[in-house]
Amino acid sequence: MDEWLQQRAKEMRHDPVLYERRLWKLLRDRRLEGLKFRRQVVIGRYIADFVCLRHRLIVEADGPTHDASLHDVERDAFLREQDFRILRFPNTDVENRRHEVVAAILAAVS
């Protein structure tokens, strides 16, 4: 793997943005139904916010820069080719609709 990408993922783990930090509080330490999530995981040439490898599920907290992003379309296509499913949640949902976010994640793994 690309050393730069690994280093960038490490930096992102140590200095997460606010909404990733809030989502991580819900997912870390198997708090969500015992599901094991890792954060800032390098997959190919991309970094996924949160990954449950057992269920091949990626969870993303997205700010406004992700709206209609061609980069995200290409990234998601690559990740789907690797047999991952992707759930994207706007930061506003992470902040104001945590129960709905959790419900959607649980529905995706059941």
N, C-alpha and C positions, 0 to 999 in steps of 0.2 A: 504494500500500500504506500501511497504517497506520504512521505514524512511531513510535508507541509500540511496536508489535510488532517493527519493525525494530530499534529500540534494545534491546528485551528480548533478541532473538536475538543481537545483538552482545555483550551482557553475558554471555549463556550461553556464547558461544564463548570469551570471555576468562576465565571462571571456571566450567569444567565440573565436574559432580559426578564423583566417583571412577570410577564404572563407565563413564560416557561417555568419560572420559579414556582409560581402558584400551581401550575399543572403538575409539576414534579412532586409537590407536597401530597397530591392525591394518588400518585402512581408509585412512589418510592417504597422500598422495604416491603414489597408484596402487600401493601395496604388495600389494594383493590382486588378483593376476592382471591388473594394469593397469587395474582399474576405478577410475573417477573418482568419488569421493564428496565431497559438500559437507556441512558440518555446520551444525546449527541454521538450517535453511532455512524461510523463511516461505512457506506455501502457504495461500492464502485467509486465514482468521483463526486459523490454527494454525502452530505451529513444529514441524517434524519434526527429530528428532535427527540422522539421517544420510540423505542422499538420493543415489542414483545416477540422474541424470536420463536417461541413455542407456537404461537398463532400466526406468525408471519404478518404482524400488524404494526403499522407505523402510525403514530399519532403526532400531529403537527399543530402548534399554536401559531396562528397567522395574523400578522398585522396588516395594515392597509397596503403595504408595498406588494403584497401577494395577490391583490385583486387583478385578475386577468393577466397574470404574469406568464409570458411565453416560456421563461426559464422553468417555472413550476410545471407547466404542461409537459415539457421535455423530461424533466426530472421524474415526474409521476409515471410517465410512460416507461422509462428505464426501470424504475422500482417495481412496477407491475410485471415487467418482463422477468424480474427476479422472483416472481411469485409473492410479492408483498401486496397487502391491501393497505390503503391509505385513508385515514380519517383526518380531515382538516377542520379546525375549529377557529373561528375568528376570536381575537383577543377579547372582544366584548362578551362572547359566550363563556370563555374561561373565567371572566370576572363575574358575570351576572347570572349565568345559567349553569353552574357547576353540576347540579343534579342531572341536567339534561346531557351534559358532556359525559358524565360517568355512565348514564344509562345507555348512551350510544356506544361507548367502548364495550360495555358488558354485552350488549346485543351483538356486536361484531365478533365477539369470541365465543358466543354460545351457538 
